Amino acid sequence: MRTTVIQMAPGASAPENIEHARALITAAISADKPDLVMLPEMWSCLGGTRDMKFAAAETLPTPDGTEEAGPLYRFLSGIAREHGVIIHGGSIGERHGDRLFNTALLFDAKGRERARYRKIHLFDVTTPGGEGYRESDTYEPGSDIVTAPLSADLTAGLAICYDIRFPALFHALRARGANVLLVPAAFTVETGLAHWETLLRARAIETQCWMVACGTTGTHTDENGQKRRTYGHSMIIDPWGTIVAQVSDGPGWSTARLERTVTDSIRERMPVMAHHRLSIHTP
């Protein structure tokens, strides 16, 4: 399965970000002809005030059709259908009362929603450089572990950004049949330089899954007027931990082919899941 990561430098304007995403996706499809295209975390609205985040967020359609699709949802579904490709919509803000979910959507090549994942682990940290982040001030954590078929022989496990620091989630995804991990992100430059590649390769190696990680890049302004920079360096990593495609700085894309035979060979030669002896439980 040919897979493309689309690296963006989004701001707080959802309409502008949609057009930026459309241009990059269209160019990547024309050049590389992928089967699966992936956007980064919060590509629809990065930075801005709480009110801006809510204005850009959407109430997503329910299975019974009681909610109408918003412009972000329609864009993702429509571009999948228009080009006949699977679209992983990175993540967008999903309205949930007076809070939001950080939600990833997966659409098949006919534009039908196939999976919805709400970020479980929220980024409430102070980096060593002193920058503070409180994702939980605006967002509610999800609780469901989500996998979805991509093809007859590839199954995706869904996660978002800070989730990558919690290996138990990725072991659970592997246990539920995942052989591809799809991780949109907006890693800070500081944490990205220190940990991005290391964490992604570790999750790929320990689960023996393909890792498809798509990040934002560039500078945006938070609600306090502070400039924040995200790391970019979107990459695709094979189940042995080898980086097979990467975007460096700035908007752009990169493409690689995901092959089930690579996964099967590695798992057969090193059956790590069969060798597990410890199970850690917290009270």
ChimeraX attribute file (.defattr): number of C-alpha atoms within 10 A of each C-alpha:
attribute: neighborCount
match mode: 1-to-1
recipient: residues
	/A:1	15
	/A:2	14
	/A:3	23
	/A:4	30
	/A:5	31
	/A:6	27
	/A:7	34
	/A:8	28
	/A:9	24
	/A:10	26
	/A:11	20
	/A:12	22
	/A:13	18
	/A:14	23
	/A:15	14
	/A:16	14
	/A:17	21
	/A:18	19
	/A:19	12
	/A:20	17
	/A:21	23
	/A:22	15
	/A:23	11
	/A:24	19
	/A:25	24
	/A:26	13
	/A:27	14
	/A:28	20
	/A:29	17
	/A:30	11
	/A:31	10
	/A:32	15
	/A:33	17
	/A:34	21
	/A:35	20
	/A:36	23
	/A:37	23
	/A:38	26
	/A:39	31
	/A:40	31
	/A:41	30
	/A:42	29
	/A:43	30
	/A:44	28
	/A:45	26
	/A:46	26
	/A:47	22
	/A:48	18
	/A:49	15
	/A:50	14
	/A:51	10
	/A:52	16
	/A:53	25
	/A:54	18
	/A:55	15
	/A:56	22
	/A:57	24
	/A:58	21
	/A:59	16
	/A:60	20
	/A:61	14
	/A:62	10
	/A:63	8
	/A:64	6
	/A:65	9
	/A:66	9
	/A:67	11
	/A:68	13
	/A:69	16
	/A:70	14
	/A:71	15
	/A:72	21
	/A:73	20
	/A:74	13
	/A:75	18
	/A:76	26
	/A:77	25
	/A:78	18
	/A:79	20
	/A:80	25
	/A:81	18
	/A:82	12
	/A:83	19
	/A:84	16
	/A:85	21
	/A:86	28
	/A:87	30
	/A:88	28
	/A:89	27
	/A:90	31
	/A:91	30
	/A:92	27
	/A:93	28
	/A:94	22
	/A:95	21
	/A:96	15
	/A:97	8
	/A:98	9
	/A:99	16
	/A:100	23
	/A:101	24
	/A:102	25
	/A:103	24
	/A:104	27
	/A:105	20
	/A:106	26
	/A:107	25
	/A:108	22
	/A:109	21
	/A:110	17
	/A:111	23
	/A:112	16
	/A:113	19
	/A:114	15
	/A:115	18
	/A:116	21
	/A:117	22
	/A:118	25
	/A:119	24
	/A:120	20
	/A:121	21
	/A:122	20
	/A:123	15
	/A:124	13
	/A:125	12
	/A:126	11
	/A:127	12
	/A:128	9
	/A:129	8
	/A:130	8
	/A:131	12
	/A:132	12
	/A:133	13
	/A:134	12
	/A:135	15
	/A:136	15
	/A:137	12
	/A:138	15
	/A:139	20
	/A:140	21
	/A:141	17
	/A:142	15
	/A:143	11
	/A:144	11
	/A:145	18
	/A:146	18
	/A:147	25
	/A:148	18
	/A:149	17
	/A:150	19
	/A:151	11
	/A:152	6
	/A:153	11
	/A:154	18
	/A:155	21
	/A:156	26
	/A:157	26
	/A:158	28
	/A:159	29
	/A:160	27
	/A:161	22
	/A:162	18
	/A:163	19
	/A:164	20
	/A:165	16
	/A:166	12
	/A:167	15
	/A:168	13
	/A:169	20
	/A:170	24
	/A:171	16
	/A:172	16
	/A:173	24
	/A:174	22
	/A:175	12
	/A:176	16
	/A:177	15
	/A:178	25
	/A:179	27
	/A:180	31
	/A:181	27
	/A:182	22
	/A:183	28
	/A:184	31
	/A:185	30
	/A:186	24
	/A:187	23
	/A:188	22
	/A:189	18
	/A:190	16
	/A:191	14
	/A:192	18
	/A:193	13
	/A:194	11
	/A:195	13
	/A:196	23
	/A:197	17
	/A:198	12
	/A:199	16
	/A:200	22
	/A:201	23
	/A:202	18
	/A:203	25
	/A:204	24
	/A:205	19
	/A:206	17
	/A:207	25
	/A:208	29
	/A:209	32
	/A:210	29
	/A:211	29
	/A:212	25
	/A:213	32
	/A:214	33
	/A:215	32
	/A:216	31
	/A:217	28
	/A:218	18
	/A:219	18
	/A:220	19
	/A:221	16
	/A:222	16
	/A:223	13
	/A:224	9
	/A:225	11
	/A:226	12
	/A:227	11
	/A:228	15
	/A:229	18
	/A:230	21
	/A:231	23
	/A:232	30
	/A:233	25
	/A:234	31
	/A:235	27
	/A:236	31
	/A:237	26
	/A:238	24
	/A:239	29
	/A:240	19
	/A:241	21
	/A:242	14
	/A:243	16
	/A:244	14
	/A:245	20
	/A:246	22
	/A:247	20
	/A:248	15
	/A:249	17
	/A:250	15
	/A:251	20
	/A:252	20
	/A:253	26
	/A:254	20
	/A:255	24
	/A:256	21
	/A:257	16
	/A:258	23
	/A:259	17
	/A:260	17
	/A:261	10
	/A:262	15
	/A:263	19
	/A:264	16
	/A:265	12
	/A:266	16
	/A:267	18
	/A:268	9
	/A:269	8
	/A:270	12
	/A:271	13
	/A:272	13
	/A:273	14
	/A:274	8
	/A:275	8
	/A:276	8
	/A:277	6
	/A:278	6
	/A:279	5
	/A:280	5
	/A:281	5
	/A:282	3
	/A:283	2
